[in-house]
Amino acid sequence: MKLLHAVQNVKRVARVPDEKEYRNTAEHTFELAMVCWYISTTNTLDLNQEKILKYSLAHDLIEAYAGDTFINDKEGQKDKAHREEQALVQLTENFKEFPELIETIHQYEKKSDLESIFVYATDKLVDPLNASMEKTQSIWKDNNMTYAEHR
C-alpha cells in the first residue's frame, strides 16, 4: 500500500482537459490501462490482454522513487535514466517476494513484444490527447512549450 500511496503522490504535468489541478501518476496509470484495453479490444487487435494490463499498471511504478520528469524539464532529463535505474533497484529490493512485477517492468522496458510497444505508444498519446481536448486553456502554453517541442 505504501508503494501505491507513493505513486498517488507523484504529480505529473498533465491534467483533465480545462481543469487547473495536475494529475498524479496513479490517475495516469488508470487512464492508460483503460485506453489500452479499449483500443485493443474494440479494434480486435491480436494482443495478449493480460500483458497489456500488466504493462499498463507497472509502466510508471518506478516514479514512486524517481518522480515524474516532464518532457520540457531539461535539467530533470539529464539524470532521468539514472534516477529511474536506481528506482528499479530499490523497487527490486523492496519487492523480492513479487518477482513477476519486476520481470513485467523489465519486459516493458525492453519493448521486445507487441504488447509492450503498444502500451508504450499509447502512453505517449494519452497526455497529448488530453491536452488537445482543452477548450479554454493549453497546458503546453502554460508550460512554455512550442508546438514543435510538443510534437
N, C-alpha and C positions, 0 to 999 in steps of 0.2 A: 504494500500500500504506500510505503514511503516513496518508492520509485514513481508510482503513478501520481502522487501528490506533487513530486518534484517536476514531473512533466507538465502538470497543470500550471505550475508557477513560471514556466518559461514563456515569456511574452515574445510574440513574433511581430514583424512589421507586415501585418495582414489584418483585415477586418471584414465583417459582414458589410456588403455594399451600403454606403451612406450612413454608417454608424461611426462614431468617434473612437470607441474603445478598440484597442488592438486585441487580437485573439491570442490564445495560448496554443502550445504545441499539442495538447490533448484534443482541443477542438479541431485543430487542423487534421490530426490523425483520424478522428471520426469522420470528418468530411471526406478525406481521401479514401478511406475504406468504403464508404457508401458510394462515392462517384465511381470507383473502380468496379465495385460489384455491379452497379447499374450498367455501366458501359459494357462490361464483359458479358453480362447475361442478355441484355436487350439486343446486342449485336451478335449473339450466339458465337462468341469467339471460342476457339478451341484451346482454352487455357484452363489450368487447374485452379478452381475457385478457392480451395483451401490455401494454396500457396499465395494467391493474390491477397487474401485477407490477412494471412500471417505477415507477409511483407509489408502490407499497409500499416498494420498495427505496430510492427517493430522498427520501421524505417527511421524514425526520429527519436527513439528512446535514448540514444546517446546524448541528446540535447539536455537531458536531466542533469548531466555532469558537465557538458561542454557549452551549453547555451545555444541559442539560435544565432546565426550570423546572417544579417541582411545582405543581399547581393550588392548593395551600394556602400557597404561598410568596408572601405579599402583597408583600414588598419586591421579589422577583425578577420578579413580574408587572408591576411599574411600568415596567421598561425592557426587558422581553422582546421587544417588537416592534422596538425599536431595535437590540438585540443581534442579533436574527435577520436584520434588514435588512443590518446590517454583515457578518454571516457570509455572506450570499448574495453580497455584493460581493466578499468575499475568495475565496469558492468560485469565482465567475466569473473572477476574476483568476488564480487558481491552475490553472484547468482550461479555458483558452482553446481547447485542442485538442479539447475534449469538449462542444461547444455543445448536443448532444442532451440531456446531463444537465441543463444549466442550463435549457433550454427545458422539460424534464419537470418540474422543480421549479416553474417559473413557472406552467405549466399546472395543476399540482396546487394551488398556492396560490390560483389564480383560482376553483377549484371550478366551472368552466364546462361540464364534461361529466359524464355519469352515472358514469363510472369514477372520477373524482377525488372526487366526492361519496360514492360507495360506499366508497372506501378511507378517506376522512376519517371517515365514520360508523363504520366497522368499527374504526378506530384508537381511537375514543373508547369503544368497548365492550371492547376486549381487556383492559386493566388492571382495570376493574371486574369483568369476568367472572372473571379470576384471583382477585381479592380475594373474590368470592362463593364460591369453591371452598375457602377456608381453613376448616379444621375446628378447629384448636387455637389460632388467634390471628387478629387482624384488623389488617391493615396500616393501615386507616383509623383505627382507635382508637389504634394505635401512633403515629400522626402527628396525633393530636388533631383529627380531622375528625368532624363530626357527619354523620348520615345525610343531612340536608338539604344540607349542603355537598357531599357526595359526589354526590348527585343533581343 
